[in-house]
Amino acid sequence: MKGICVSVYTSGKAKPSGNSPPSRRRIRVPEPRWVIFAVLLTLFASILLVNGLVEGEFTQDGAIESTAQTDQVPDAALTGGPIIQTDGTTTTTVEAGAKQIVLTFDDGPDPEYTPEILDVLEKYDVPATFFMIGSEISKYPDLVRRVIAEGNEVGVHTFTHPEMSGKGEWRRTVEMQETQYALAGAAGVTSVIFRPPYSSTVAALDDTNWSVMAEMGASGYLTVVNDLDSRDWESGVTNADIVEAVTPEDGEGAVLLFHDGGGDRSNTAEALATVIPELLEQGYTFTTIAALTGMETVNPKATTQELVIGTSLVGAVQIARNTTIWFSGLLLLFGVLTVGRLAVMLILGRRHANRHRTGRRRAGGVVPNTWGRPYTEPVTVIVPAYNEKECIADTVRSLAASTHPIRIIVVDDGSTDGTAEIAERLGYPNVTVIWQPNSGKPAALNTGIAAADTEVVVMMDGDTVFEPDTVRLLVQPFADATIGAVAGNAKVANRKGLIALWQHIEYVVGFSIDRRAYDVMRCMATVPGAIGAFRREALRQVDGLSDDTLAEDTDLTIAIIRAGWRVVYEEHARAWTEAPTTISQLWRQRYRWSYGTMQAMWKHRGTLVERGTGGRFGRRGLLNLLLFQTLMPLLSPLIDVFLIYGFLFLDPVETATAWLAMLGIQIASTVYAFRLDGEKLTPVLMVPLQQFVYRQLMYLVLIQSVLAALGGIRLGWQKLHRAGGLSALLSTRTPSGG
């Protein structure tokens, strides 16, 4: 993945003088950081793949009916015992002698049922042979060690429990070899005995399964089938059924088949506790495969190579399993937190909306009087502008139509496109244009604040237009002497095209729900640069705007809250702005916002331990920014990979249901936000598509911002291209913003 290029000023705080634009150079976010991210994402996907292969659900064991084709099966196998040795040409078999029993268990080890069975075996001091699945061995190596330590045998039952005759030679080899490695890594031994999945008695041998046995025999394995099947794998089987199924007739010996894994084996241990004492009472003895065949052991020690590879395999499976379990738990926690946070935000948003509706009714539908007496004092509107020739005329004209008494100050920050001249030629008597060398937006705003002579100043962007009532509605909260700043409602004016439409959805949800809730909780993190009003006394206390961060609006808002002032949201005061229409423009804008927000969070980290209003913001607002706007979005690529994992290795229906449920909740909350803001619902149809494209883009922007922050890169302002013509766009909109 290539590094992302961004334009930055040549130096940190130093700004070029005069009216010339700042010199710029290209800085590339170091490619190794993106490589590290790609490697980590690939590693996570690989871990899930390993766990998916190991955890892949297999069909529980059970006998497969014979095809009756036995032309290739030697007579010795068809008429002999259940322990079969063959090299493909010569075949011999071994059977249990009279009154001899070999207990065998398939499909384990299982953390619930295997220990229960081992306890029964230990109680009666009888051995058994466990034919284990390699993937289960890798997951529960401690159980394998216990099985062997207590004098039992372990056989190979493949790695993932496939029907071996339906697999190719390469797959069969891998299934056997991986199980041997797993056994070596778990217990330091290998095995020479093998039982095919879904195998049954000698009577069920046919050409299909014999080809597998012959292949395994040629590789040195001893194949073990069974004489009597407990059928504990059948649904509805009772303990009495199991006891009857495994009791030999006329004192014959038998290899008995039970299961300690692969499904519900709750009856097996209980039935075993009945079978063993009954057979002992009848004079049966319990033996092993090694004893019947005269071998010293069926579990020779693993070689050094097998130990090394096996230990690596078991370790990889353990890491994959633990990582998946941990991430599943984290995903569940984040899901609960997300839904819980959304529920809280919706409740608080409704409370905020009801409060303002009550105020508007009491005011006779003219001015909300939630804050007390109507605020009628003149205010100053500051418009910082740098090369805004496409928009500045619309911006100033919209202000000139204000129903509230205002003075307009346009601060031209070294524009080279005639922005200041356009503003002056409009000829409005209440418009003052101030020229200054290019110094950045914070400096331009500070210049305007210094020139203001009113108690309240309104700040906006040079590419934004206000409605006639915007300023009047925005400043009403200043009737309350405790309020230091007011955030207005920024709306996207250019809504044609998917990128702009997705931003419209984002703006409506962010302002209509989030900012309402932040107002009620008194932890408003940002008064947007597009529309915000400030008490000059509050600005004086925090020394105006700072260029310490790229998010000067967030930095200023937090500083005002720390100074003891209250910051509120006035949803009726609306500003219309032009959103980026290309991915590159959107990327630059959001990169700056995201990076600047992180800078502001770090700058004001002390709020986490403060008392008073600053502490309230830190423990509510700052933690919210950290958890829900930084940490959780950073995990979103992993969540998407996990979603694919769920479709491949988990229940795809359950996975799809969970995803659709979250999408449904998001759509419902979006509909609610649109209704609160009086918006038409048609754009909500784009929310599902937004999840696949826009959301991914925002995650990548956040990731790049984090990488840049970790690398200590300082960014400057990026000037976005504007098309202009906001007045024409707004003329087609209804008063409700539709």
N, C-alpha and C positions, 0 to 999 in steps of 0.2 A: 504494500500500500504506500503510495507516494505521500510525502509530507505536504501539508496544506500551506499555501502561501497567503500571507496577509500583508497589507500595506501598513507601515508604521512611520511615525515621525523619526527623523534621524537620531534624535537624542531624547533623553527622558523628559525632564521638566522644562528644559530650555526650549523656547519657541523662537522662530525667526521673527525679525522685526520688519516694519514696513508693511506695505500692502501686498507683497508677493506671497504666494502660497507656500506652505512649508515644504521643504525638500523631503523626499521620501526615499526609502530603500526597501528592498524586499527581504523579509526575514522568513526563513523556512523553519517551521516547527521541526526539530530534529527527527529525521526519519526513524532512528533506532527506537524512539518511544512508541511510534505506531507499530513498529515491528514487534516490540515487546507485547503490546496489546493484542496484536494478531496471534502471537504465539500463545498467550494466555487463553485467548478464546478458543484456539484450536486444541490446546491441552484440555480445557474443560469439555469440549465436544468429544475428545478422545476418551476422557474418563467416563462420560455418560455412555459412550459406545461400549466400553469394556463392561460397565455395569449392566447395560442393556443385554449384552450377550450372555452374561452370567445369570441375570435375573429373568431372562426370557422364560415365560411360563411354558412348561412342557405338559403334554397330556399325561394324566396319571397312568400308572402301569396297569396292565391287564393282558390277558391272553389274547393272541391273535389266532383266528381259526386257520387250520391247515388248508392249503390249496389242494391237498390230496395228490399232488404231483411229487413222487418220491423216487423218480428214476435215477437221480444223482446221489441219493442218500444211501450210504453203505448199509448192508443188512446188520452189521455189527452195531451201528448206531440205532437202527430202528428197533432192535430187539435187546439192546443192552441197557446199562444204567444211565443215570442222569449226569454223570461226570464223564466228559468226552474228551479224549485226546486223539488228535489227528494231524497229519502233515499233508493231507490232501489225497494221499494214496493208501496209507495205513491208518486204521482206526481201531482204538481200543476204548473200552468204557469201564467205569467202576460204579458199583452201587453200594448202598449202605447194607451192612449185614443185618441179620435178624436182631430185632430189639435194639437197633442203633438208629439214632435220630440226629440229623444235622439241621439245626435252625439257621435259616438264611433270611436276610432282610434287604429289601431293595429300596432305592430312591432316596436314601438319606445322604448325609446326616441332616437331621432336622432339630432345631434348638428346643422344640417342645416335646416331640415324641421320642427321639433317640435317648435322651436321659431317662425317661420313664422306663423304656425297655431295658436299658442297661441296669437300672435299679432292680428290675425283676430278675434279670440274669444273675446279678451279683447275689441276690437273696437266696437263690437256689444253687448257686455255684455251678452254673452250666455255661459252656462257651457257645459262640454263634459266629456266623460268617455274614459280614455286611457288604453288600455290593453297592458301592457308593457312586454318586454322580460327581464328576470332577468339579463342576461349578459350585456345588454345595460344599465339597471339600474345601475349596478356596475360601468360601464364606465363613465356614465354621471349623477351622483347623484344630481348635481346642477339643472339639468333640471327637475328631479323628484320633487325636493322641489318647484320649480317654479310652476309646474303643480298643485300641491296640494295647494300652497299658493294662487293661483288665483281662488280657488273655484271649481276645477275639481276633478273628481274621478279617481282612479287608480285601474285597475284589473290585474289579473295574466294571462299571455300569455305564460307560461313555461319559463325555463331558457335558452334553446338553440333552441327553435322552432322546435322540432321534430314532426312527425306525431304520436300522442300519442297512437293510437290504435295498432300501430306496435311495441310498446315497452312493456317490461315487467312491472309488478307491481312495482318492486323496482325502475326501471328507472323513472317511472311516479311519484313515491313518491319523489324522489330526485329532479326532475324537478320542482315540486310544492314547496317543502320545501326551496330549494335554492333561488327561486324567492322571497319567503316571507322574507328570511333572507336579501336578497339584498334590498328589499323595506324597511325593518326595519332599515338597516344600512344607507340607503340614506336619508330617510325622517322620520324615527321614527314611522312608521305605518305599518300595514299589510292590507290584503284585503280578502274579503269574496266572491268576484265575480271572475269568471273564464271564459275564452273563449279559446276553443281548437284551435290550429293552423290549418289553412286550412278549418275552419268551414264556413258554409254558412247559409242558411235560414232553417226554420223549415221543409220545404218541402224536404230538403236534409238529414234529419235524417234517419238512418238505424241501423241495429243491431250492426254494427262495432263501429260507433261513439257513439251510445247510451251506450255501455258498459263502455266507458270512462266517460261519463256524470254521469252515475249511481254511478260509483266509486267515482267521485269527490263530488257528492251530499251526499253520505254516509259520506264523510269527512267534510261536513259542507259548501261546496261551492255552490254558486248560479251560474248556467251556463247561459251565455248570448250569444245567437247567433244574428241574425239580420233579418230585414224584407227586406231591400233594400241594394244592394251592389253597391257602386259607380264604381266598377271595375277600380279604379285608378291604380291597379296593372297590368293592361293589357298594352302591348306595343302598341303605336300608338293611345291610347285613347286621345280624345280632351276634352277641358273644356265643350264644349256643350254636349258631350256624358255623362260626369260626372253629369252635372246638370239634364239632362233628366233622368238618371238612379236613382237618389235619390229623385225625386219629387213624393210624394205620389199621388194616384188617389182619387178623390171624398172626399178630406178632411180627409182621414184616418190618424191615427197616425202611426208612424214607428220608428224603431231603425235603424239608417243609419250606414253603414260601410264605413269608410275611412281608410287610412294608413298614418302614419307620419314617417315611417321608413321601412327598409327592401328592399330598392331599390330606383329607381328614382321617387321621389314624388314631382317633380318641379311643376306639374299642380294642386296638391291637394289644396294648400293654395289659389291659384288664383281662382280655381273653388268654393272653400268654400266662398270666398268673394262675389261670385255671388249667391250661394245657400241661404245663411243666409238671406240677405235682401229680396230676392224674397219670401221666406217662411214667413218671418215676415209680409211682405206686404199682404200675403194671409191669415193672421190671425193665423198662427201657433205660438206656444210657445215652448221654448226649456227647457227640464227638465233633470233629472238624474235618474239613476237606483234606488238610495236610495229613491227619491221622489215617483217613481212609485210603489215601493214595500212597502213603509211605514216605511222603516228602518231609524234610526237616521243617520247612516253613513255606508258606505261600507268599510271604512278605519279606523278601530279601532286602538288605540294606541298599539304599540308593547310592549311586556313584557320586563322585564329587561334582561332575557336570550336571547330573540330575538334581543334586541338592541346590546348586547355584541357580539353575534355571527355575526350579520349582519354588525356591524361596522368593525369587523375583516375581513369579506369576502370582503366588499367594499374596505377596505384598501389594502388587498392582491391583488385585481384586479387592483387597481390604481397603486400599486408598479409594478406589472407585466407589465401593459400597458405602463407606463412611462419608465420602464427599457428597454422594447422591442423597443419603439420608439427611445429612446436615443441610444441604441446599433445599431439599424438600421441606424440611422444617422451617427454614428461613423464608421460603416462598409462602408457606402457609401463614407465617407470622406477618409478612409484609402484606399478604392478601387481606388478613384480618385488620391490620392497621389502616390499609388503604380504604377498605369499606367503612371501617369505623370513623376514620377521619372525614370521609365524604358525608357520612350521616350527620356528623357534628356540624360540618360546614353548611349543609343544607338547612339544618335546624336554625343555626345562627343567622344564615342568610335570610330565612323567612322572618325571623325576629326583627332583623334590620329593616326589611321591606315593610312589615306591619307598622313599625314605629314611624316610618316616614309617611306611610299612607294616612295614619292618624293625624299627623301634623298637617298634611295637605288638606284634609277635610276641615280641620279646625280653622285653617286659614282661608276658607272659602274657595279653595281651588286656585289660589293665586300664588302664594309663597308659603312653603312649608315653615311653620313656626316652631319646629321641634326645639330650636336653640334659644327661643325667647323672642325679643323684639326683632323686627326686620332690620337687617343691616343695610343702610342706605348711603354710607359714607363713600366718597370717591375712592377708587383704587387705581394702582398703576399696573399696566400689563407690559411685561418685558418680553421682547421677541429677539432672541439671539439668532443671528443669521450668518451663514457662510456659504456663498455661492448658491443662493436660493432664488435665482431669477425666475424659475418656472413657477414658484409657489408664492413668493412674497406678496404679490399684489392681491391674490385671493385672501391671504392671511390678514393683511391690513384692512381690506374692505370688510371682511367679516367682523373685525373688531370695531370698525367705525359704526357698524349697525347695532352695537350693543345697547340694550335697554338700561344698563347701569352706567352711571357716570364714571368714565375711565380716562386715564392718560396713557398713551401708547408710547413706549420707548423701544425703537428698533436699534439694536446694537450690531453694527456690521463688523464682523470679526475678520477684517482683511480680505473681503471678497474680491475676486478678480473678474466677475461676470456682470457687474453693474447692479448688484442687488440693492445697494444703498440708494443709487440714483432712481431706481424704479420706485422705491418706497417714498422718496422725497417728491417725485413727480405726481404722486397721487394727490398731493395738496391738501391733506386733511389737517385742520388747525390743531387737533389734539395729538398729532403724531410728531415725535422728536426722533431724529436719526442721529445716532452717535457713531462716529468712525473710530476704529482702533486697529492697531496692527494685529495680525493673526496671533492669538494667544490661547485659543481653545475655548470650549463652551463654558466651563466654570468661570473663567475670567470674564467672558462676555456677560454672563448673568450677574456677576459681582459688580461689573461696571453699571449695569442697569439698576441694581439695588442701590448703589451709591447715589445715583441720580434721582431716585424716587423720593417723593415727599409725602407719601400717604402711609397710613397705618398698615395697610395690607397691600401686598404685591402679588400679582398673578404671573406665573411663568409658563411659557408655552414654546413649542418648536416653530421654526420658520416654515415648516412644511405642513402646518396644521391650520384648520379654520374652526372658528367658534360659531355656534348658533347665537341669535340675538339675545336670548335669555341666559346664555351659558355663564357669563361672569356674574350676573345677579344671583343666580342659583348657587354658584360656587362659593360665594363669599358669605352666604347667610349664616353658616355655623360660627362665624367670628363674633356673633352676638354673645356667644359664650366665652368669657374671658380666659378659660382654661385651654382653649383650643389654639394650637400653634400652627397647624397646617391642615389643608383640606385636599384630598385627592379627588379629581374629577373622573368622568367616565369617557375613556378614549375609545373611539369607534373607527373601524376600517371603512373608508369611503369607497375605495376601488375593489369591488368584490367579484370581478370577473376573472376567471382563471382559477385553477385548483389551488395554487399556492396562496393567492390572496384570500380565497374562500376559507381555506383551512385556518389562516390567521384570524379571519373574522370569527370563526368558531372558538378559537383559542381566546381571543379578546373577550368575547361575550361571557364565556365560562369564568375566566379569570377575574373579570370585573364584577359580574353579576352575583357570583357566589363567593369567591375567595375574599375579595376586598370587603364585601359586606360582613363576612365572618370576622375578618381581621379588625374591622371597626368595632364590632361588639366585644371582641376579646382584648381590644386596645393593644394590638401588636402589629399595626400597619407597617410593613417593611419598606414600601416604596410609594411616594407620591410621584406619579409618572411625569416625565419631562414634558409630555405633550399637553398636560393640563393639571396645574397645581397652584394652590394659593397659599401664601405664607404670611404670618404676622412678622413685621419687620423687627420687633423686639426679639422674637425667637431666632431670627436670622442673625441678629447682632450677637446674641449669646453664644452662638456656635461659630462665629466669625465667617459667616457666609458659606459659599460653596468651596470645596476643596478639590484639587486635582490629584489627590492621593490614589483614587480609584477611577476606573472607566465608567462605573455606575455612580456618577455624582448625585443622581436623584436618590438612590438607595442610601448612599453615604449620608446625605443631608437629612433624609427622613429619620434615620436611626439616631443621628446626632441630636435632632430636635426632641425626640422622645427621651433620650438620655438626659436632656436638659430639664425635663419635667413637664413638657408640654404634651397635650393630647393631639393625636392625628386622627382625622375621621374621613369618611367617604361620602360624597354627595353624588348619588347616581343620576340625578336629574340634570346635572351640569355636564353637557356632552361636548367633546371635541372630535373633529373628524380629521383623520390623518391618512396619508398615502402609504400603504404597506408595500414592502418589496414584492416584485412580481417575478423574479428569477431566483433560482436556487442559490446562485453565487451571491446575489445581494442579500438574500435572507440569511445565508451562512455568515456573512460578514457582520450583519447586524446582531444576530443572536450570539455569535462568538464574543462580541464585545460585551453584550449584556451579561452573558453567563460568566465570563472572566471577571467583569467588573463586580458582579454580585459576590463572587468568591473573595475578591479583594475586600469588599465591604464587610463581609462576614468575618474575615480574619482581623480586620482593623478594629471591629467592635466586639471581639470575642470576650472582652471583659464583662459584657452585659450578663453573661451566664452566672456570674457570682455577685453581681451588684444587687443592691436593694432598691426599692422604689420603682418608678416607671421603667427605668433602664433594665432592672432585673426582671420585671414582668415581661418586657419585650424579649430579653435573652432566653428565658426559659419557655416562652411560647413561640415567639416569632422566629428567633434565630435557630432554635432546635427544629422548627418546622422547615425552615429553609435547608438546613443540613440534612435532615432525614428524607423529606419528601421531594425536594428539588435538586438534591445532589447525590446522596448515597443510593437511594432506591433507583433513580434513573440510571445510575452507573451500572447497576446490575441488570438492567433491562435486556441488553444483548444476551446475557446468560439465560434470562427467563425465556427469550425467544428460542434459544437452542434447546432449552429444557422442554419447550412446547413440542418441538419436533421429536425429541426423545419420547415424549408421552405418546405421540401418534405412532411411533415405530415400535416401542417396546412395552408400553402400558396399554390400558384399555382405551382405544381411540375414541370410543363413544363417550366415556367419562371425561377424557381430555378435552374433546370438542365441547362437551356440555359445560365444563368449568370455564373454558375460554368464552363461550357464548354468553354465559351468565355474567362474567365480568364486562363483556361488551354491552350487554343489555343494561347493566347498572350504569355504565358510562353514558349510554344513549339517553337513558331516563333522566340522569342528572343534567345532561346537555339540554334536553327539552325543557326541563324545569328552569334552567338558567335563561334560556331564550324567552320563556314566558315572563319571567321576572323583569327582563329588560325590554319587553314589548317588541321582540323581534319575530319575523316570520320564521316558520319552522323548516322551510325547504332545505336550507344548508345542512340540517342535521342528517340528511340522507348520506352525506359525505363522510360521516364519522367512521364507519367501518373501513373505508378506503384510507382514511387518515391514519389508522392504526398500522397499516402496512407500508406507508411511504413517509408521511410527514413525521410521525413519531420516531421512526428510525433516524431520520435526518437530525432531529433535535437531540437524540442520544449521542450521535457522532459529534455534534457541536459541543455538547457537554464534555465528552471524553477528551476532545482536543483542548478544551479550556482547562481541564484538570491537568493534562500533560504539559500545557504551557505554564500553568501555575507551579507545577513541580519543577519545571526547568527554569523558573525565575525570569521568564520573558516578559518584558514590559511592552505593551501595545499602545498604539495611539488611536485617534479617531479615524474611522473609515467613512468617507463621504459617499452616501448612496445616491445613485442616479434617480432623479424624480421626473415624472412625466408632466406634473402640473395639472391644471384644469379641475381643481377640487370643487370650485363653485358650480361648474357644469355638472359634475357628478352628483352633488348634493341637491341640485334642482330637481333631480328625478326621484329623490327619496321622499317618503311620506314623513310626517311629523313624528311618527313612532320609530323612525329609524329603519323602516323596512325597505 
